[in-house]
Amino acid sequence: MSTVSSATLVKSLRERTGATYSVCGAALTEAGGNLDRAVEIIRVKLGNVGKFVEREASEGRIGVFIDPDKKLGAIVEVRCESAPVTKAEQFVELVVDLARHAANSSATTVDAILTETLGSGTVKTRIDGVIGLIRENMRLHRFARFAGTCGSYIHHDGTVGVLLLVEGTPSDPQVLKDVCMHIAARNPAVALREHVPTATQDKEREIARAQAAATGKPANIVEKIAEGKLNTWFKENVLNEQPFVKDESTTVSELLKKAGLKLVNFVRYKVGEVAAPAPA
């Protein structure tokens, strides 16, 4: 086979089977370049995935994909059974493919996205293909998608990832990465004060007043102390108000403003967390 025709065959085989490039290349070599025979070889290797899909999948990897031209971004958490698999080439490729697909998807739930077309099959068949190759259960646990200017960060081992959404165009993309690294390290609860539920704010205000009242100060002083405690809580939990991890003399909001940006929202995933609703 020529280099061009070989590359074309590998691409076609991957679309038909969901197998990785390396597996497709090996199958084509074994089949002497016969595409149909290569499909049979891979299906034999994939076997029956049904016996794997009921097993617990508590390990995994976070993936992020950003399309700067379309201004789309997505973050996914894909689960597997064992830590070594999180570093396997086939699994890493799967996570990247799912993040890329999620960025361009219209689905709002995992069940819906699994039925969408990916290559010549569906998202589910793409996952099943890798399950068959590695012989271990895998599943798309959760995903979120943003439309707009996005930044991202993934920890070196893939266990923590962040997708950030801002308004504006950064003159230095490093600013977005720095804020994402801050989010990964400090784990803020929400992006903006208005994202804190009213019930939570009322409860924190009630706690702050009770703590202030215990000082025995006059009522007007108690109210000032309570307000100060509440503002401290916001600085600890709201990203926009947190001191920036690399320079605590400035807040995240001030850092972004200097770069001509405004915070909109973020998603932070850590492998093993209970899935939460995607942000609006």
C-alpha positions, 0 to 999 in steps of 0.5 A: 500500500502507498502511504496515501492509500494506507492513511486513507484506509486507516481513517476509513477503518477507524470510522467503521470500527471506533478502534485507534489508529495503531490498532487499525494500522496493525489490522490492515497490515495483518489483512494485507490491506483488505479493508473488510478483512481488517474490520473482521480482525478488529471485531474479533479482537473487540469481542463482546463488551457486554460482560465489561459494562456492568463493572464499577468504573471509579478511575478516569480522566478529564478532557478539554477541547476548545475550538478558538475559531468557532468559540466553543469549548467542552470539558468531559469526565470519562471513567474507567476501572483502573489507574493504569488505563487512564494513561493508555493511548487508546483511552487518552484518544477516546477522551480527546474524541469525546471532548471534541464531539461534546464541544460541537454537540447539541445534547444536554444529557449523557444519554442523549450524547451517546446516541449522536453520530461519531464517525460511522457509528455513534458515541456509544459505539466509539466507547464500546470499541475501546472497551473491547480493546482494553477489556475494561468498563468505561463510560462518559460520566459528565460533560459541560459546554460553553460558547464564547472565549474559553480557556482551559487547564488539565492537571498533568495526571488528568485527574483535575480539569477546568474550562473557563468562559470569559467576555472579551479577547485576551491579548495574552492567552496565558492569563486564561491558563493562569486563572484556570490553574487558580481554579484548579488549586483553590476550588471556588464554589461559584464564579460570581456572587450572583451565582450563590443561591439566595438561600445560601447567602441568607444562611451565611448571613445568619451565621455571621450575625450569630457569631458577631452577636456573641461578641457582646458588641452594640447592635450597630457594631454587630451588623458591621462585624457580620457584614465583614464576615459575610464578605470574607466568606464571599472572598473565600468561595467566589472566584471573581473575589478571590485573591489571585493565587500567584499574586494575592495583592490582586483579585481574579476580577482585577487580573481579568479586567487588566487583560480586557476580560470579564469573568462569565463562568467556569467548570471544574471537574475532578475525577471521582466527584458526584456529577453536578448539573452543568452550568447555565 
